[in-house]
């Protein structure tokens, strides 16, 4: 979706499950091998959202954002895809960190299935849904060719 060679080769990656009310956030380790759910951020205003995401970028040492891109089953983009791309452009401009888009089809459904099998109240499942969807998205990204950094000291021989 974006040229991976144009993205930073190392550093932590933040996965974003975009929503108009809430944003789910997951974070990788610095070697880009593990994705962990971080938190859900409840949107407030453009200014407050920008301050929060800039602070997150600095505190977590984020070098790349991977934003889930909703596409139709046939792979075509929708109105929501355009909204997400506008958000990604704003995120890059606000934080100064590159943004890559990654197909998020099925991440929310997978998160719902995982939480449905857990012994949690409806409210606790709701509270965990978006950050778990972000973790699933980020894990898929890290497992793809765009993700993990090779271990230090290994050659391509």
N, C-alpha and C positions, 0 to 999 in steps of 0.2 A: 504494500500500500504506500510505503515510502521507501526510498532507497536506503537500506540498512548501512551501506558503506558511508553514508553522510552523517550517521549518528555516532556519538561518542562510543568508543570501544570498551570503556570501563566505567565503573561508578554505579551507584544505586539507581534502580529504575523504580518509578512509582506507577502502578497500574491504576487507572481511573475508570470507574463505572459511573458515567455521567447521568445525572438526573436534574430536572428543573427544581426539585425540592431538596434532594439529598444527593451527595456524591460519595460513593464508596471508594475507599483508598486502600491499596495494598502496596507493600514495599519489598524490594528484593534485598538480598545481602550484597555486599560490594563486588563479589565475584559473579553475581547474577546466576546463582544456582538454586536458590530457594526464594519462594514468594510467601509472604506472611500477610494476613489481613492486618491492617493498621487501624482504621477507624472509619466511621461514617461522619461526614461533615454536613450539617444542615445549612443550606444556603440562606444568606441573609440579604446582602446587597452586593452589587458589583464591587464596590470599594472594600467591604468587609471580606468578601470572597477572595479578592486579590491579595489583601494583607495576609489572610490565612495561608493561601497557597504559596506566597513568597516566603513566609516564615517556615512552612513545611519544607520547602525546597532547601533552605539554608540549614535547618536543624537536622534533616535526614540526609543531607548531602546528595540530593537528587541530581543526576546528570542527564536523565531522560524520562519523559512522561510517555506512557503508552495508554492511549485513550481508546476505549472500546467503541468500535464503529458498528452501529446497527445496520445490517444489510438484509434484504429480503432473501427468502429461500433460494431464489434464482441468482443471487449474488449482486443484484442491482441495488443501488442506493435509493433511499427514500427521503422524504422531507425531514425526518428525524436525523438522518445521516448528515444533511446539510447543517442542521442545528448543532450537531456534535462537532462538525468541522469548524464552524464559527467559534464554538467554545475553545477548541484546540488552538486556533489562531490567537484568540484572546489570551489563553494560558501561556503560550510561547512568548507573546509580547509582554505579558505581565511579569513572568518569572525569568525570562531570558534563557530558558531551558528548551532544547528541541522537543518536539512532539511527534510521535509516530502513532498511526492508527492501526488497530488490529481487529479483525473480525470478531465480534462478540456474540454471534448467533449462539444460542443455547446456554450461555453462561448463567443467566438468571434462572432458567429452568433447571439447570444442574444444581445451582445453589439451593433452589427451593426443594428439590428432591433430597439433597443431603440434609437440609435442616428439617425436612418433614420426617425423616427417619430418626432424628435426635429427640430425646425426651426433654423438649423445651416448651415453655408456654408460647402461645401465639405471639405475644409481645416480644419475647426474647428472640423468636425466629425472625420477626420483622426487624428487630434491632441489628441482627447479624447479616441479613440478606445482602445488602449492597456491598459491604466490605468483603464478604465471601465471594460474591460475583466478581469483584475486582481481583481477588486472589486467583480465582480460576482463570480469568483473562490473562493475568500476568504470568501464571504458570505456563499456560499455552504459548505465550509469547517467548518466554525463556527457553522452552523446549523446541521452539522453531529455530530456524537459521539466524534470526535476528537477535537472539538472546544471549546465551552464556558466553562468557569470556574464557578462552582456553587457559588451563593452569599455567602459571609462570614457569618458565624454564623448558617447556616442551616445544620442540621444533616440528615443522610440518614434513620432515623427511619421511 
